[in-house]
């Protein structure tokens, strides 16, 4: 489960917009704890192959080191671009939530899983 000030919803909204995936429903957040996250996205139950491929393309752009994964610096760069007010502890929480196998790298499957399930 995402932390109340966790920027995951903003990430998802931006990711959907960037990838061209239009099947998610975007709604305005009224939760005062969501001050850093202006919108919520309800993603489709399962991503389509087309959506997955769009996310893979975005992931490859974010992977500046071209090693097939995102390190903490690459993810931090993305999150700070999306939300300049994000705090260091929130960055750490997002990274820890995404890094399911705890190898200090975000692989494409972890990235896709996080976008759809958080």
C-alpha positions as CSV (number, residue, x, y, z in Angstrom):
1,X,0.0,0.0,0.0
2,X,1.2,3.5,-0.8
3,X,2.0,6.0,1.8
4,X,-0.5,9.0,1.9
5,X,2.1,11.5,0.5
6,X,3.7,8.9,-1.7
7,X,4.0,10.2,-5.3
8,X,3.0,7.0,-6.9
9,X,-0.3,8.3,-8.2
10,X,1.4,11.3,-9.8
11,X,3.9,8.9,-11.4
12,X,1.1,6.7,-12.7
13,X,-0.8,9.7,-14.2
14,X,2.4,11.0,-15.9
15,X,3.3,7.5,-17.1
16,X,-0.1,6.9,-18.6
17,X,0.0,10.3,-20.3
18,X,3.5,9.7,-21.6
19,X,2.8,6.2,-22.8
20,X,-0.5,7.0,-24.5
21,X,-2.3,4.5,-22.3
22,X,-5.8,6.0,-21.9
23,X,-7.6,3.2,-20.2
24,X,-7.0,4.5,-16.7
25,X,-9.5,6.9,-15.0
26,X,-8.0,10.1,-13.6
27,X,-9.8,11.9,-10.8
28,X,-8.9,14.9,-8.7
29,X,-7.7,14.1,-5.2
30,X,-9.7,15.8,-2.4
31,X,-7.6,14.2,0.4
32,X,-5.6,16.9,2.2
33,X,-2.8,14.5,2.8
34,X,-2.3,14.3,-1.0
35,X,-1.0,17.8,-1.3
36,X,2.0,16.5,-3.2
37,X,-0.1,14.3,-5.4
38,X,-2.7,16.3,-7.3
39,X,-4.5,13.4,-9.0
40,X,-5.3,9.8,-8.6
41,X,-5.3,7.2,-11.3
42,X,-7.4,4.1,-11.3
43,X,-5.4,1.8,-13.7
44,X,-7.1,-0.9,-15.7
45,X,-7.1,-4.3,-14.1
46,X,-4.4,-5.6,-16.4
47,X,-2.3,-3.6,-18.8
48,X,-2.6,-4.3,-22.5
49,X,0.4,-5.4,-24.5
50,X,0.4,-2.1,-26.2
51,X,0.5,-0.3,-22.9
52,X,3.3,-2.5,-21.6
53,X,5.3,-1.8,-24.7
54,X,4.8,1.9,-24.3
55,X,5.9,1.7,-20.7
56,X,9.0,-0.4,-21.8
57,X,9.9,2.4,-24.2
58,X,9.6,5.0,-21.5
59,X,11.7,2.8,-19.2
60,X,14.5,2.5,-21.7
61,X,14.6,6.3,-22.0
62,X,14.8,6.6,-18.2
63,X,17.6,4.0,-18.1
64,X,20.5,6.4,-18.8
65,X,23.1,3.8,-17.9
66,X,21.6,1.3,-20.4
67,X,22.0,-1.6,-18.0
68,X,18.3,-2.7,-18.1
69,X,17.4,-1.3,-14.7
70,X,16.9,2.0,-12.9
71,X,19.2,2.9,-10.0
72,X,18.2,5.3,-7.2
73,X,19.7,8.2,-9.1
74,X,17.8,7.5,-12.3
75,X,14.5,7.1,-10.4
76,X,15.2,10.2,-8.3
77,X,15.7,12.3,-11.4
78,X,12.4,11.1,-12.8
79,X,10.5,11.7,-9.6
80,X,12.0,15.2,-9.0
81,X,11.1,16.2,-12.5
82,X,7.5,15.1,-11.9
83,X,7.3,16.6,-8.4
84,X,10.1,19.1,-7.5
85,X,8.6,19.3,-3.9
86,X,9.2,15.6,-3.2
87,X,11.1,15.0,0.0
88,X,14.1,12.7,0.3
89,X,12.3,10.3,2.6
90,X,9.5,10.0,0.0
91,X,12.0,9.2,-2.7
92,X,13.4,6.5,-0.6
93,X,10.0,5.0,0.1
94,X,9.1,5.0,-3.6
95,X,12.3,3.2,-4.5
96,X,11.9,0.7,-1.7
97,X,8.3,0.0,-2.7
98,X,9.3,-0.5,-6.3
99,X,12.4,-2.7,-5.6
100,X,10.5,-5.9,-4.8
101,X,13.6,-8.2,-4.9
102,X,15.7,-5.7,-2.8
103,X,18.7,-5.6,-5.2
104,X,18.9,-1.8,-5.2
105,X,17.8,-1.7,-8.9
106,X,14.3,-1.3,-10.5
107,X,13.9,-3.8,-13.3
108,X,11.3,-3.4,-16.0
109,X,8.9,-6.0,-14.5
110,X,9.1,-4.2,-11.1
111,X,8.4,-0.9,-12.8
112,X,5.4,-2.2,-14.7
113,X,4.1,-4.0,-11.7
114,X,4.4,-0.9,-9.6
115,X,2.5,1.2,-12.1
116,X,-0.5,-1.1,-12.0
117,X,-0.5,-2.3,-8.4
118,X,1.5,0.1,-6.4
